[in-house]
Amino acid sequence: MSKTKTEAIDSAAVRLPGSGVDFETPQVPVTGDTPITPGRKFRDNLYTSRTLILPDGETIPVARGCVTATSIQQFEYLNAHPDLQLIEE
């Protein structure tokens, strides 16, 4: 069973000019399964082809030395992996 990490986007008070009313922006929960758009690409410095297995059993394929994170959970795993390097675009 995987643990779900929940984060929230910071809320900010917004004042409409001349209204005298403050509005609070809602907090939006973000979980490990929340999609990342666009996906974040990593270069595999050790293998050109393999399958990475996350702690929860999810698999991510490496093809032609590259792998793409499409969720926050995948990004955190790939970013912490010693053989992978984030490709800055």
C-alpha positions in Angstrom: 0.0 0.0 0.0 1.4 3.4 -0.9 1.3 6.4 1.2 -0.2 9.5 -0.3 1.6 12.8 0.2 -0.7 15.8 0.3 0.5 19.3 -0.3 -1.5 22.4 -0.8 -1.0 25.4 -3.0 -0.4 28.5 -0.9 -3.5 30.6 -0.5 -3.3 34.3 -1.1 -5.7 37.0 -0.1 -7.0 39.1 -3.0 -8.5 42.5 -2.6 -10.7 43.9 -5.3 -10.0 47.6 -5.8 -12.7 49.8 -4.3 -14.7 46.8 -2.9 -13.4 46.6 0.6 -13.8 42.8 0.4 -10.9 40.3 0.7 -11.2 37.0 -1.2 -9.1 34.0 -0.2 -8.0 31.7 -3.0 -8.9 28.1 -2.2 -6.2 25.5 -1.3 -5.9 22.7 -3.9 -4.7 19.3 -2.6 -1.9 17.8 -4.6 -1.3 14.0 -4.3 1.5 11.7 -5.6 -0.8 10.6 -8.4 -1.4 14.2 -9.6 -0.3 14.4 -13.3 2.6 16.7 -14.3 2.0 18.5 -17.5 4.2 18.4 -19.5 6.1 15.3 -18.2 9.6 15.8 -16.8 12.4 13.9 -18.7 15.4 12.2 -17.2 18.5 10.8 -18.8 19.6 7.3 -17.6 23.4 7.5 -17.2 23.7 3.7 -16.8 21.3 1.9 -19.1 19.7 2.6 -22.4 16.8 0.2 -21.8 15.3 -1.1 -18.5 12.2 -1.0 -16.3 12.2 1.0 -13.1 9.9 -0.3 -10.3 8.6 2.2 -7.8 8.0 1.2 -4.2 4.3 0.8 -4.8 4.9 -1.6 -7.7 4.3 0.9 -10.5 6.7 0.5 -13.4 8.3 3.1 -15.6 10.1 2.1 -18.8 13.5 3.5 -19.8 13.9 3.7 -23.6 16.8 5.0 -25.6 18.4 6.2 -22.3 15.4 8.4 -21.4 12.5 8.1 -19.0 9.6 10.5 -18.4 7.9 11.3 -15.1 4.2 11.9 -15.5 3.2 12.2 -11.9 4.6 13.8 -8.8 5.3 10.4 -7.2 7.3 9.4 -10.4 9.2 12.7 -10.4 10.2 12.4 -6.8 11.4 8.8 -7.4 13.3 9.6 -10.6 14.8 12.8 -9.1 16.2 10.8 -6.1 17.6 8.0 -8.3 21.4 8.1 -8.5 21.6 6.9 -12.1 19.2 9.5 -13.5 19.7 13.1 -14.4 16.9 15.7 -15.0 17.1 17.0 -18.5 16.6 20.8 -18.4 14.5 22.0 -21.4 
